[in-house]
Amino acid sequence: MKNFYTKITVSIFSISILFSLAIYLFFQKYYLTAIFLISIGIIIIWNLIRYNKRIRKDILYFLQSRKNDDGIEIATNNYGMPFQLFFQTYNSIINNQKSLSEENYQLHQLLTTILNKTTTGFIVIPKTIEDNTDVLYINESAQNLLSIPQTTNWSRITAKIPQLKETLYHLSDGGKSFFSNTEGNEISIESQLIISNNQPLTLLTLQNIKTEMDTKETDSWNKLIQVMTHEILNSLTPIQTMSFILENLSKQDNLNEEEKEDMRIASATIVSRSKGLMQFVQDYRKVAALPIPQKSKIQLKFFIENIVQLFNEQIQLTNIKLDVLSDDIGVVIWADPTQIEQVLINLITNAMHAVSAQDKPHISIQTIQQMTSTQIIVKDNGKGISAEEMPQIFVPFFTTRQDGSGIGLSVVRNIMRMHNGTVTVQSSGVNQGSTFVLNFPYKY
């Protein structure tokens, strides 16, 4: 019987009939026949018990496989329809989970490959760290940065690099700190709280500061050398040409008026380009030799208003609207007044050139006091900055103006660095205006 209910019903009915008939025959003294019928009933009961045990065993097997996530299929052709449908559904779920597990495995392998190709190190550990804590994940870059073999034992890692354990002890969630690895390289470490399967974990991000800084420094020097080479060659080429002309003319005994004029032009060219080269060197000194800031408390509202007064005549002549959005006299910074004045003069001057071709030129200067820093924002609706120009604008001597020296923004950046601050620029593109943000750390 394939149908579970039919089999149970028929079995119980047969057992009842057999035992009833056996009792009747027993009282009629047909002992052998009664015993035979009882034996058949016992066999039916035994088969029913076996059938029940097999179902219980397979259900238990099913539950155990779900607990262990074994994904083993169960044959369905030995059962009636209710259990057959039940196990068929189970097998379908198992097959779907196998496909999903395979996809997850492939995705895991892909993510592991990507993480191992990055130069940033990643370590995932439990939120609560003990000596016997196991590392949940560590990529190859983290192993290389820490100069450790492949291991998941946290105590072995910290035993090799004690500074790491000490740094983490004082590092809060979202915090950043630095330590030196066994090779003496400066490593930055950042801690971030993440939740996985309702369990709090700590994600550690590691980066080699020295390598990154060396790369950026090399790139900066290469750009600077290219600019300097270009400027120097532009001056030396005409000087060399004019020198040859003067040398040839000097060998002649009698010079006519035209030749004398050539000598005068050649001499004037040499003087002009020499002055240009000297100005270039002086401009370079402005970028490279800034004095140490003499910091004092600056109330930005009055400070900015005084600087804007310097541009009153130009503003009236060019019909530029310049707004100072700083009504709070409590917004202050600790900085060198002379140097920050130079920073704002450079930014305002650049903004005035940028808006010169606009129908309604507008410049705004805004101050914002935040929890840990103070910002000065200089915004204009001028010609904007193209995507090609954006990476170059802070490079010394890079300029898009014919009369520009290309040192203004370089000086701005260097001054901000000396104040432990930053300068950033935003522009959506040509004719979309520009926004320069000066960020000063807050002094308590």
C-alpha positions in Angstrom: 0.0 0.0 0.0 1.4 3.3 -1.1 -1.1 5.5 0.6 -0.2 6.1 4.2 -3.7 6.6 5.5 -5.0 3.6 3.5 -2.3 1.4 4.9 -2.9 2.4 8.5 -6.7 2.1 8.1 -6.5 -1.3 6.4 -3.9 -2.6 8.9 -6.0 -1.6 11.9 -9.1 -3.0 10.3 -7.4 -6.3 9.5 -5.9 -6.6 12.9 -9.4 -6.0 14.5 -11.0 -8.6 12.2 -8.3 -11.2 12.7 -8.2 -10.9 16.5 -12.0 -10.9 16.7 -12.2 -14.0 14.5 -9.4 -15.7 16.4 -11.2 -15.1 19.8 -14.4 -16.5 18.3 -12.6 -19.6 16.9 -10.7 -20.1 20.2 -14.0 -20.3 22.1 -15.3 -22.7 19.4 -12.2 -24.8 20.2 -10.6 -24.3 16.8 -7.3 -23.6 18.5 -4.9 -24.1 15.6 -6.9 -21.8 13.3 -7.2 -19.2 16.1 -3.4 -19.4 16.7 -2.8 -19.0 12.9 -5.0 -15.9 12.7 -3.3 -14.4 15.8 0.1 -15.0 14.1 -1.1 -13.2 11.0 -2.3 -10.3 13.1 1.1 -10.2 14.9 2.9 -10.1 11.6 0.7 -7.2 10.4 1.3 -5.4 13.7 5.1 -6.0 13.3 5.0 -4.6 9.8 3.0 -1.6 10.9 5.6 -0.9 13.7 8.5 -1.3 11.2 6.7 1.1 8.8 6.2 3.6 11.7 9.8 3.3 12.8 11.1 3.9 9.3 9.0 7.0 8.9 10.2 8.2 12.3 13.8 7.4 11.4 13.6 9.4 8.1 11.9 12.3 9.8 14.6 12.3 12.5 17.2 12.0 9.7 15.6 15.0 8.0 15.6 17.1 11.1 19.2 16.1 11.9 20.3 17.0 8.3 18.6 20.4 8.6 20.4 21.0 12.0 23.8 20.1 10.5 23.0 21.6 7.1 24.2 18.4 5.4 21.9 18.9 2.3 21.4 15.1 1.8 18.4 14.1 -0.2 15.9 11.5 0.9 14.3 8.9 -1.5 10.6 9.5 -1.9 9.3 6.4 -3.7 8.9 4.3 -0.6 6.2 6.4 0.9 2.6 7.3 0.4 1.4 10.6 -1.0 1.5 12.7 2.2 5.1 11.8 3.1 6.1 11.6 -0.6 5.1 15.2 -1.1 6.7 16.2 2.1 10.1 14.7 1.2 9.8 15.9 -2.4 9.4 19.5 -1.1 12.3 19.0 1.2 14.5 17.7 -1.6 13.5 20.7 -3.7 14.6 23.0 -0.9 17.8 21.2 -0.5 18.6 21.5 -4.2 17.8 25.3 -4.1 20.1 25.7 -1.1 22.8 23.8 -2.9 22.6 26.2 -5.8 22.5 29.2 -3.4 25.5 27.8 -1.4 27.4 27.4 -4.6 26.7 31.0 -5.6 27.6 32.2 -2.1 30.9 30.2 -2.3 31.7 31.7 -5.7 30.9 35.2 -4.4 33.0 34.5 -1.3 36.0 33.4 -3.5 35.6 36.6 -5.6 35.5 38.9 -2.6 38.5 37.1 -1.1 40.5 37.5 -4.3 39.6 41.2 -4.5 40.5 41.8 -0.8 43.8 40.0 -1.3 44.6 42.2 -4.3 44.2 45.5 -2.4 47.1 47.2 -0.7 44.9 47.8 2.4 44.9 45.3 5.1 41.7 44.0 6.7 41.3 42.1 9.9 38.0 41.0 11.5 38.0 40.0 15.2 35.3 39.6 17.9 34.4 42.8 19.7 35.6 41.3 23.0 39.2 40.3 22.6 40.9 37.7 24.8 44.2 35.8 24.6 42.6 32.8 23.0 40.5 34.9 20.5 40.6 33.6 17.0 40.8 36.0 14.0 37.7 35.6 11.9 39.3 37.0 8.8 42.7 38.4 7.7 43.7 39.2 4.1 47.1 38.8 2.6 47.8 42.6 2.7 47.3 42.6 6.5 49.7 39.7 6.8 52.3 41.5 4.7 51.9 44.8 6.6 52.3 43.1 9.9 55.0 40.8 8.6 53.4 37.7 10.1 52.7 34.2 8.7 49.2 33.0 8.0 47.5 32.4 11.3 44.2 32.9 13.0 45.5 33.0 16.5 45.3 36.5 17.9 47.8 35.9 20.7 50.4 34.9 18.2 49.9 38.1 16.2 50.1 40.3 19.2 53.1 38.4 20.6 55.0 39.3 17.4 53.7 42.9 17.4 53.0 44.1 20.9 52.4 47.6 19.7 49.3 46.4 17.9 47.7 45.2 21.2 48.7 48.4 23.0 47.3 50.5 20.2 44.0 48.6 20.1 43.6 49.0 23.8 43.4 52.8 23.5 41.5 52.8 20.2 37.7 53.4 20.2 35.2 52.5 17.6 35.7 54.7 14.5 39.0 55.8 15.9 42.3 56.0 14.1 45.9 55.6 15.3 49.4 54.6 14.2 52.0 52.1 15.2 55.3 50.7 13.7 55.6 47.1 12.4 58.6 44.9 12.9 60.3 46.5 9.9 59.9 50.0 11.3 57.2 51.1 8.8 54.5 53.4 10.0 51.1 51.7 9.8 47.8 53.5 10.2 45.1 51.5 11.9 41.4 52.3 12.0 38.7 50.5 14.0 35.1 50.1 12.9 32.2 48.3 14.7 30.2 46.0 12.4 27.3 43.6 13.2 27.2 40.1 11.6 24.6 37.5 12.6 23.6 39.8 15.5 27.2 39.5 16.8 29.3 42.7 17.4 32.6 42.5 15.5 35.6 44.8 15.0 36.9 45.6 11.5 40.5 46.7 11.5 41.8 48.6 8.5 45.6 48.8 8.0 47.6 51.0 5.6 51.3 51.6 5.1 51.6 55.4 5.6 55.2 55.6 4.5 54.6 53.9 1.1 51.6 56.0 0.4 53.4 59.2 1.4 56.5 58.3 -0.6 54.4 57.6 -3.7 52.5 61.0 -3.4 55.8 62.8 -2.7 57.4 61.3 -5.8 54.4 62.3 -7.9 54.5 65.8 -6.5 58.3 66.1 -7.2 57.8 64.8 -10.7 55.1 67.4 -11.4 57.2 70.2 -9.9 60.3 69.2 -11.9 58.2 69.2 -15.1 56.9 72.7 -14.4 60.3 74.0 -13.4 62.0 72.4 -16.4 59.4 74.0 -18.7 59.8 77.5 -17.1 63.6 77.4 -17.1 63.8 76.2 -20.7 61.3 78.9 -21.8 63.7 81.5 -20.3 67.0 79.9 -21.3 66.1 79.2 -25.0 65.7 82.9 -26.0 68.7 83.8 -23.8 70.9 81.3 -25.6 69.6 82.4 -29.1 70.2 86.1 -28.3 73.7 85.3 -26.9 74.6 83.7 -30.2 73.4 86.8 -32.1 75.4 89.1 -29.8 78.5 86.9 -30.2 78.3 87.1 -34.0 77.7 90.8 -34.0 80.5 91.5 -31.6 83.0 90.0 -34.1 82.2 92.6 -36.7 84.2 95.8 -36.8 81.7 98.3 -38.2 78.1 97.9 -37.4 75.3 99.6 -39.2 72.2 100.9 -37.6 70.2 97.7 -38.3 72.8 95.6 -36.6 73.0 97.9 -33.7 69.2 97.6 -33.3 69.6 93.8 -33.4 72.1 94.1 -30.6 69.8 96.3 -28.6 66.9 93.9 -29.1 69.0 90.9 -28.1 70.3 92.6 -25.0 66.7 93.6 -24.0 65.5 90.1 -24.5 68.3 88.7 -22.3 67.5 91.2 -19.6 63.8 90.5 -19.8 64.1 86.7 -19.7 66.7 87.0 -16.9 64.2 89.0 -14.9 61.5 86.4 -15.6 63.8 83.6 -14.5 64.7 85.6 -11.3 61.0 86.2 -10.7 60.3 82.4 -11.1 63.0 81.7 -8.5 61.5 84.2 -6.1 58.1 82.8 -6.6 59.4 79.3 -5.8 60.9 80.7 -2.6 57.5 81.9 -1.6 56.1 78.4 -2.0 59.0 76.6 -0.4 60.2 78.9 2.4 57.1 79.9 4.4 57.8 81.0 8.0 56.5 79.1 11.0 53.0 80.3 11.8 52.7 82.7 14.8 49.3 81.7 16.0 46.8 83.8 17.8 43.0 84.0 18.3 41.2 85.4 15.2 37.6 86.5 15.3 36.6 85.6 11.7 33.7 88.0 11.3 35.8 91.2 11.7 38.9 89.6 10.2 37.2 88.7 6.9 35.4 92.1 6.7 38.7 93.9 7.0 40.2 91.8 4.2 37.1 92.4 1.9 37.7 96.2 2.4 40.9 95.8 0.4 38.9 94.8 -2.6 36.3 97.5 -2.4 37.6 99.5 -5.4 37.9 96.5 -7.6 34.4 95.3 -6.6 32.9 98.6 -7.6 34.7 98.8 -10.9 33.8 95.2 -11.9 30.3 95.2 -10.4 31.0 92.0 -8.5 28.6 91.1 -5.6 30.7 89.9 -2.7 28.7 88.6 0.4 30.3 87.8 3.8 28.0 85.3 5.5 29.5 85.5 9.0 27.2 87.2 11.5 28.4 85.1 14.6 31.3 87.0 16.3 31.9 83.8 18.3 33.4 81.9 15.3 37.1 82.0 15.9 40.3 80.1 14.8 43.8 79.9 16.2 46.1 80.8 13.3 48.7 83.2 12.0 46.7 86.3 11.0 49.3 87.4 8.3 49.3 84.0 6.6 45.6 83.4 6.7 45.1 86.9 5.3 47.3 85.9 2.4 45.3 82.7 2.0 42.0 84.6 1.7 43.5 87.3 -0.5 44.7 84.6 -2.9 41.3 82.8 -2.9 39.3 86.1 -3.4 41.7 87.2 -6.2 41.2 83.9 -8.0 37.4 84.1 -7.5 37.3 87.6 -9.0 39.2 86.5 -12.1 36.9 83.5 -12.4 33.7 85.5 -12.3 35.0 88.4 -14.5 33.1 87.1 -17.6 29.8 86.4 -15.8 26.7 88.6 -16.3 26.0 88.5 -12.6 29.3 87.9 -10.9 28.9 86.7 -7.3 31.3 85.6 -4.6 30.4 84.5 -1.1 32.5 83.9 2.0 30.9 81.9 4.8 32.2 80.6 8.1 30.9 77.5 9.9 31.7 76.5 13.4 31.6 72.7 13.9 32.2 70.4 16.8 35.9 69.7 16.0 36.8 72.2 13.4 36.0 75.6 11.8 35.5 76.1 8.1 35.8 79.1 5.8 34.1 78.6 2.5 34.8 80.8 -0.5 32.3 80.2 -3.3 31.9 81.8 -6.7 29.7 81.4 -9.8 32.6 81.7 -12.2 34.1 79.7 -15.0 34.6 76.6 -12.8 37.3 74.0 -13.1 37.4 71.2 -15.7 38.0 67.6 -14.8 41.4 67.7 -16.5 42.5 70.8 -14.5 41.3 69.6 -11.1 44.3 67.4 -10.3 46.7 70.2 -11.2 45.4 73.3 -9.5 47.5 72.9 -6.4 50.7 72.1 -8.3 53.2 74.9 -8.1 53.3 77.2 -11.1 50.3 75.6 -12.8 47.9 78.3 -14.0 45.1 78.8 -16.6 45.6 82.6 -16.7 48.0 84.3 -19.0 49.1 86.8 -16.3 49.0 84.2 -13.5 52.1 83.0 -11.6 50.6 79.6 -10.6 51.8 79.9 -7.0 48.6 81.3 -5.3 46.9 78.0 -4.6 50.2 76.3 -3.8 50.9 78.9 -1.1 47.3 78.4 0.2 47.8 74.7 0.5 51.2 75.0 2.2 49.9 77.5 4.7 46.9 75.3 5.6 49.2 72.3 6.1 51.4 74.4 8.4 48.2 75.1 10.4 47.4 71.3 10.5 44.4 72.2 8.3 43.2 71.3 4.9 42.0 73.1 1.7 39.6 71.3 -0.6 38.0 72.4 -3.9 34.7 71.4 -5.5 33.5 72.2 -9.0 30.9 70.5 -11.2 32.8 71.5 -14.3 33.3 74.4 -16.7 31.0 77.4 -16.0 29.7 75.7 -12.9 31.5 77.8 -10.4 34.0 76.7 -7.7 34.0 76.2 -3.9 37.1 76.3 -1.8 36.8 75.0 1.8 39.4 75.9 4.4 39.2 73.5 7.4 40.9 74.5 10.6 41.2 72.1 13.6 39.5 73.4 16.7 41.7 74.4 19.6 40.2 73.9 23.1 
